[in-house]
Amino acid sequence: MLADPPKQGAVSGSDRVDITAPGMVSVLVTQVGSLRGLTAGLEEALSSSLCSCSPLSEEAFVTFQRIDYMRQALKDIEGLLSQVGPNLNWSDPDAITWEALASSVDMEDSIQGFAKEGSPPILRDKPKVEPDAGEPDLW
């Protein structure tokens, strides 16, 4: 969430996001494309780890089908957004605020692309710093 959202827009003190509807959709297209790429990479990595000596269980097969479905759905969403995005417009541009966006997402990265250069949003709910905690190791 955002601590001090950038002050933008025509109304003084408003936290209106200064982005057009097609601009926002363009950012979303990029994000969906990135997710599709991650899904395709996951599908490829899992496929390459298969061995003909050990057939897939029914559960594993269903999981592969779900990953494939997710990849295809993301590609479709990306295509639909690309098609309709240029024709969209806000009915009330002042309703698109950093506060509204921040309350609708879990990750700052999801709205980071909507910020103009030099005014990125800042996390509102930063994790507490614990002095005895080490750095996260995701690998």
C-alpha positions, 0 to 999 in steps of 0.5 A: 500500500502507499504511504505518501501517494504522489500528488497529481491531478488538477485538484490541489491535494488530490491523489488522482493518478495522472494516466489515461485509460489506454495508458493504464491498459498498456501497463496492464498488457505488459504485466499480463504478458510478463505473467504469461511468460512466467507461466510458460517458463514454469510449464517448460521447466516442469515438462523438461523434468518429466521422465518417461520412466515415471509416468505422471500421476492423475493429480500431476496431469491435472496440474499440468492442464491447469498451468496450460489453461492459465497460460492460454487465459493470460494470452487471451486477456493480453490480446483482449486488453491490447484490442480494446485498450486504445478505445477506452476512456475514463468517465470520471478521471478524478475517481482514479486515485492512488488510494483506490488503486492501493486498496485494490492490490496486494503488491506495490509492483501491480501499480508501480507502472502507473506512476510518472517518472520520479513519482513512484508510489511507496508501500503503505504497509511495509513489513516490520524490520526485525533485527534478528531476521536475515535476508529472505532466500527464495532459492 
